[in-house]
Amino acid sequence: MKSTVPLLAPLLRSNLQGDVLAVLLLSPEEQWNITALAERVATNLPSVLREINRLLQGGIVRERKLGRNRMISANRAHPLFHPLVQMLEYSYGPLVVLPEILSGISGVEKAYIYGSWAARHEGVEGTDPADIDVLVVGTPNRLAIADAAEAASRRLGREVNIRTISAESWKDDSEYFIRSIKERPILELDVERGSDS
């Protein structure tokens, strides 16, 4: 059953709020225009504008005008910055941290989060995920993938398990493992962009 409460961080109002905060606070050196931020969190412009205006009122983010663009970035001086970063890394961090880590690895064509973390993000009720399951499509170096899993686990505070498969295997829906992943909530990671805005 799907819940309307954000299951990854029930203290927040919505998953959109969590996703926006994660993009802004987990890469505090980045500045985002509102259109790019809406694209990054895969939602409409008015919804992101509402979130940004709330965050600006609370002082959590800063705004800089650049021509007609409003450039938004984290306010590192806010007293809640560090506690929020810690909460966001644990709860919404995989969608920001994993693309940053995986985008630097040659041979990664696509990457997805599946399993219980993806299900909770999509509102499927259950217990707090103990780990994060990631599927990498392509032919990356196995040592680089092991290093990436270790780095992501340290940063996110949860075990990150990365499994790799070929592009041909990913297209083959006759394999039970692939079919079972595609039938449940799955979140594609933006590994081509990584943390670029």
N, C-alpha and C positions, 0 to 999 in steps of 0.2 A: 504494500500500500504506500502511496506517495504522501509525503508530509509537506505542509506549507511552511513549517518551521525549518530554518537552515540546520540540518542535522550535524554538520561538521563543526559549527560554532553557534549553539542555540542562543548565545548572548546577542548575536546580531539580528537585525530585522529581516534580512533576506540574503539569499545566495548572491544576488547582484551586488549588494553592499560588500559582501566578503570578497567577491572577485575584483571589484573596483579598488578596494583597500589593498588587496594583495598586489595588484599591478603597481600601484603607486608607492606603497610603503616597502615592498620587498626589493625594489630597485630604486632607492631614493635619489640616485644621481640622475635618473631619467626625468624628462619633462614630456608631457603628453598634451596634444591638443584634444579637444573633446571628441571630435570625429574619430581620430585614431584610437582613442580609449574605448569608444563605443564598439568599434570594429574588433578590438582586442578581446573584449568581454562578450562579444557576439550578442549585442542587444541594440535597441533603438536609441537615437540621440536624446529624446526627451527624458527617458529613464536615467541615462547617465548624467544629464544636466541636473536632475533633481538630486541625485546622490552627491554630485560635486558641490552643489550649493549648500547642502547640509554639512558636508565636510569642511567647506570654507567657513561657514558660520561657527563651527566648533574649533576652528584653528588647526585641524588635523592636516590639512593641505594648504599650499600657497598657490597664488595665481600671479602670472606675469603676462602682461599684454605684449603681443608681438604682431604688430599690424592689426589685423582684424581677428587674429587668433588669440584665444585664452590658453596659455600654457600652464598646465597644472603639474605640481610636484609635491612630494612629501615635505612636511614641515618637521625636520629633524629636531628642532628646538622644543617642540611640544612635549610636555611632561609625560604624555601617554605614548610617545613614539616607540620607545623600546619595549614596553609591555605589549603594545599592539603588534609589533613585528614578531615577537615571540609567539603570540596567539595565532597570527596569520600564517607564519611558517608551518606551524603544526596543522592548522585546519585548511587553509586555502593555498598554501605554498606550492604544492605540486604543480599547479598549472602555470606558475611563474618560474620556479626553480628548475624543474626538469627540462624545459626548453632551453634555458641558459646553459645547462650542463651538456645536454645531448647535441645541441647545434654545433658544437666544436668538434664532433666526432665524424670523421670521414666514413662514408658508407651507410649512414643513417638516412633512409628515404622517408620514412614516416614513423611516428611513435604514438602510442595510445595508452591511456590509463584505463584499466578494466578492473573488475572485481568489486570488493566491498567499498573501497574509497569512491570509485566512480558512481556506484549505486547510491551512497549517502549524498554525494554532491547533487545527484539528480532527484533526491527526495524520497528514495526507497528506505523505509525504516529498518533499523537494525542496530547492533551495538557499534561502538566506536571502532573503526578499523585499526587493527594492530599493525598492518603493513600496507604498502602501496604496490600494486601489481602493474608493471609496465611492459608493453609489448613493442619491440622495435622491429620494424620491417626494413630489411636491407642486408648488407654484408659488412657490418662494422667489425673492427678488431675486437676480439673477445676480452683482451686485457683492458682495453679502453672502456668497454662496457662494464667490466667488473669495477674499475676505478670510479666510473660515473655512479654506479649503484652505491658504492661506499661513501662518496662525497655527498650524494643526495640524502642518504640515510642520516649522516651527521647533521646536515643543515635542517632537515625536516623533522627530526626527532622521532622518526618511525623507520622501520626496516623498509628498504626499497628493493624489490625483486624485479630484475629486468630479464626478460626472455627475448631472444632474437629468432626471427624466422625470415625466410626469403620472400621476395615479392611474389613469386609463383605460389608459394604455400599460402600466403595471405589471400590470394584470389581463389583458392580451392576450398569451396564451402562444403565439400564432401568430408573433410577431416573434422572429426567431432570437436576437437579443441577450438578450431577456428570458428566453427558454427556456434559453439556455446558462448564465445566471446561476443560475436556479432549479435546474438539474440538478447543480450543483457546490456545495461547502460555501459557506454564506452565514450571516452572523451579524447578527441584527437589533440595532440600537442603541436604547437606551432614551432617545429624544430628548424624550419628554414629561416625564420626571423630571429629565433632565440630571444634575446632581450632588447633587440633593436626596436626603436619606435618610429 
